[in-house]
Amino acid sequence: MGRHRERVPHGSSVPYPRYFPAPPKPSQAKPKEGNLFEWHYVLEGPKDTVYEGGYYWGMLRLRATYPHSPPSVLMLTPSDRFKTGERLCLSMSDFHPESW
């Protein structure tokens, strides 16, 4: 099965996982086939923002100790906001386990 394409601001495009329908729902998450510790999500860009019309792909990595330890959260779509493939600094992520 081919990879779908997503729209991102300024006309660029990046593939997102084939296990999401095209176009994806406004937001959804699914585990990677055969790996319940890796979840992929797609978020639709909010209306009235520079992200409107785009779909943004990211990943959650769960540890074997989940839910007793926080997940890693990563964005995989370039957006000029986050570095792709790097952990996000969020209070509910492994960047701040003391908040979990």
N, C-alpha and C positions, 0 to 999 in steps of 0.2 A: 504494500500500500504506500502511496506517495505521501510526502510531507505537505501539510497545509502551510499557507503563508499567512502572516498577520500584518496588519497595517500598524505602523507606528508613526509618530509625528514627522513631518517634513518629507513624507513620501518614501522613507526607507522601509525595508521589510526584512524580517528574520523568521526562520522556520520555528514552529512550536510543535510539541510532540504529536504524533499521529493518533494517539488515543483520545484526543479531544475532537468533537465534531467541528465542522467548518460551517458557518462561523461558530465559535464557542458561545455558550450561555454567558450572561454578564459576569458571573464568577462561578468557578467550579474547581474541584480538586479530586484527584484520583491517585491511588498508589501505582507505582511502577509495576508492571506485570512481573510477578515472581519475587517482589521485594516490598514487603509492607513497611519497611523502615525508610523508604524514599517515596515521597508524595510530590506530585507536580500540580501546580495550580495555574489558572489563567484568570486574570482580572481585566474587565473592560475599563478603559479610561473614563473618568467622570465627565459628565456633560459640563460645558462652559469652562473647560480648562484646555491647556495646550495638549493634554493627553486624550481628549475626546476623539473617538473613532479608532483608537488603538487598542490592541489586546496585548497584555503584558504577562509573560510566562515566568514563573518562579518555581522554586523547589523547597520543600521542607525535608530535612534529614533528621530522623528520629534515632535516638540511641537505644540500645537493648534495654536500658533502664527506664525508658519512657513508660508511664507518665511521671516518674519520680525525678526526671531530669528534663530540662527544656530542649526543644528542637533547635537545629540550625535553620535559619531562614535566608534564602538566597534569591536574587532576581537574575533571570537569564536573558531578558530582553533589554537591549541598550535603550536608555531613556534620558540620558543626560542628567539623571538624578542619582542613580546608584551605580556602583561598579559591578559589572556583570560577573557572576560566578563567585562573588565574595560574600561572606556572611554579613548580614545586616545587624546593626547595633540597635536592638529593640529590647525593651524591658521584659518581653515574654520570650526571648531567645537565649541561646547559650552564650551570648555576649554578656548577659547579666544573670547568671544562674541564681544569684542571691535573691532576685525578685520572683523567682519561680516558686 
